[in-house]
Amino acid sequence: MPTLVNYSGDNEFYSCGSLCSADLGLMLSLGHAEVYCPPRKRARISGPFVVDDRSKDPSLEILPDECLFDILRRLPGGRERGAAACVSKRWLMLLSSMRNSEICSNDTTMISKDEDLEVECDGYLTRCVEGKKATDVRLAAIAVGTSTRGGLGKLSVRGSNSVRGITNLGLSAIAHGCPSLRVLSLWNVPFVGDEGLLEVARECRSLEKLDLSQCPSISNKGLVAIAENCPSLTSLTIELCPNIGNEGLQAIGKCCTKLQSLTIKDCPLIGDQGVASLLSSGTSILTKVKLHGLNITDFSLAVIGHYGKLITNLNLSSLRNVSQKGFWVMGNARGLESLVSLTITLCRGATDVGLEAVGKGCPSLKHMCIRKCCFVSDAGLVAFAKVAGSLESLNLEECNRITLTGILSAVSNCMTLKSLSLVKCMGIKDLVLETSLLSPCEYLRSLSIRSCPGFGSISLAMVGTLCPKLHQLDLSGLCGITDAGLLPLLESCEGLVKVNLSDCLNLTDQVVLSLATRHGGSLELLNLDGCRKVTDASLVAIAEYCPLLNDLDVSKCAITDSGVAALSRGVQVNLQVLSLSGCSMVSNRSVPSLKMLGENLLGLNLQHCSVSCSSIEVLVEELWRCDILS
């Protein structure tokens, strides 16, 4: 008490007097206040007070990046780091720049729901970023969010934000946060260069598949780093990368001894030196090779023919500098003993001589595809068919020197052939030929002749006599064939399963009736799109004779409500896809019939029909399992 009575009013104790209720309420609501009064003796009237703005308090944001980085790396677990990444873009980028080795604490697994991430059956996460979403910030968020769950296993970047596109910074964030990355695809990312790929090479040593497409800033330097640091690489695709050349491929051939698949397309700096060194490597186990639009010569094909003992799939396309000699040497080198599938597209060096040599030198060849090779003629095709003893599939597209004579002779001479496809071969025209001397191809199961305007009813009848065991028939786009040409083929075949007659404008109900009565017990797919002369009578036959049909397309046919009603009363128990697009005479009256069919339907196309929007809504509600296009 004496102390209080004798208080002298020095700076040890300041009194503010009493506070009114309003002032007190303000202080409590703010939760923080400092009151200032000038020093004086026990004043009875309270002095003014000042409430400090909390934003002026010291903040972590004023710390330099080095200090903040050291703080963030000491966060105890993944959940805490994920929460910290949400504070600001600066914090996110700092967290994404951390390597796993720089994190101090033991990680705890963070489990959260992320609609962009999915766990695949082999146990790692997949992420695909496209277009506007492809930014450095997005990649940084992915790296931080997945790092505590073992990291990202597969990343695909398709395109880039036009304003804030992906750069080396974003790819480095992925490398630091996802050292377990196994598959990386970069498509059309012009701002990603060697620096980003170097970080991937240093941190992601388990990389198995690399796909670089339209990456102009990546050069040999980045590819060499991948080769030296990623020995587990099994698949490499390089497309439209103008700064990658022979040096990068040489490094891949030297260091990546597990490489099995190689695709190189439209890379002007890659030539014989790079391709040959990679393929001729003593440790090469390549099985799939695709070379498109490269400046390679006959030398590279000679190397392929000599060293490609394990190659099973070979695709050669747009090789302008390869001559007939290259294909001849490739075949006669007799090194492609394991080759199963060969595709040759737009190669002027592919001639009759080279084709025959390839047939002789590839004893295991089963699938042959020749596209846009203008110097391949009947003689080369027949010679190839005679020597290719294991051939099962032959595809010819835009080979305009091949005629019907060559096709019939090749089919007759290749007794193992199971599939024949002809697309846009303008040299095929109707000819009257003697087929009694030709042997039927008993093993041929699939025949596809599409968009060959000269192929008419006479040609079809002759081909039909040589193909008695067909299961699949595709004659789409053959405007010249009629009932008279197709009926003999349908009568000679047994058990057709899939038939595509789209845009065969001259076919009528007679063909569909024959098809239904003779092959209805096995028919599963029938496409009559654009066959304008097909009417309700065809649907009546289908409804009666085709119990296994699961896919029916009668778009732009002369179908009415009566035909749909007949189909709904039919024997189809497996019909899952029905297309009535362009059938303008199908109206609201077909809704009850469609409901009956809808018990098993998964797809229904009613575009350009006369069905009202309200009827469509009823069908959508009733057929909840079915996807309806209207």
Disulfide bonds with the S-S distance in Angstrom:
none
